[in-house]
Amino acid sequence: MSPPTRTTQDDAARRARIEQLAREIWESEGRPEGQALRHWNMAERLVEAEAPDADDTRDAPHSTEHTSRRPSA
């Protein structure tokens, strides 16, 4: 079974978030000219880091059991 595809609404929300972050990066750097692509790429990486990938959660450990135990007396 293949993973669900991202909807147009998800794409629009992702793009809006990237635009927001790219602008914040640009402003935080003093609004330099000629850095739009670098800011956009940085923002894309930040958005990717914000959204957990469905494949990553499948491999995550699900146990809540503590691995360190006090030795019995």
C-alpha positions, 0 to 999 in steps of 0.5 A: 500500500502506498502512502497517501499523497499530499493534498493541494491544501497541504501544499499551500499550507507548506508553501505559506509556512516556507514563505513565512520562515524565509521572510523571517530569516531574511529580516533577521539577517538585515534584509540582504539582497540576493539571498532569496534562494538561500533563505528559501532553502533554509526555510524548506529544511526547517519546515521538513524538520517541523513535520514528522515524516510518516515513515519515521514514526513507523520505525520509532520504538513504541515501548514505554517500559523503563530499561533501567531498573533498580536491582532487587535487594 
